[in-house]
Amino acid sequence: MTATLLKSSLTPPLIAPTIHRLPNGLTIIAEQMPVDAVNLNIWLSVGSAIESDDINGMAHFLEHMVFKGTAQLQSGEFEQQIEQRGAVTNAATSQDYTHYYITTAPKDFADLAPLQVDVVMNALIPENGFERERHVVLEEIRRSQDSPRRRTFQHATEVTFERLPYRRQVLGPASVIEHLTPQQMRNFHNQWYQPSSVTAVAVGNLP
């Protein structure tokens, strides 16, 4: 026991994260860790709570659409670059935030991190991709309605937060999603996907 305690006391302390806030409002948090990977999380203060009823579900729909290409990347090219290097990527939306992440080998971080930023901040939101993804989101809504647990949760939030924005569902109702337009989404993206709404967190064996 004594030997174990002495050994643990010699373990170097973890390095505290560094936090930078740039003049444009972007917050960057970085922490060096002795692991063979780097994770980049881009958090945006954008979720269903900031939506109005007539665009409820827009934040989640937009999460799908950011992967449909930028001026520099064709639709699907970002995911292809990620897969070629054995990295992983994903995204999620809640009432209060949307976040996108990649986890990659340290040697690939400098190449892949700018691509992650590009797809999030410079999404083109093309009309053909919009219509295809609308069907995907509508199917997701239909599947959620097949789940008694999710229906119960939805009803509970509607009752509990009757006068608060948290009454709205992250996926939004199908009746709203069916009528959203690409230009509405571009306007939403331009308004909310700004540096002042972004916190970028990089953790791992940073180059």
Salt bridges, closest charged atoms under 4 A:
ASP53 OD1 - ARG167 NH2 3.10
ASP53 OD1 - ARG168 NH1 3.06
ASP108 OD1 - ARG85 NE 3.77
ASP108 OD2 - LYS107 NZ 3.38
ASP111 OD2 - ARG85 NH2 3.97
GLU131 OE2 - ARG134 NH2 2.80
GLU133 OE2 - HIS64 ND1 2.81
GLU133 OE1 - LYS68 NZ 2.90
GLU139 OE1 - ARG142 NE 3.20
GLU140 OE2 - HIS60 NE2 3.35
GLU140 OE1 - HIS64 NE2 3.41
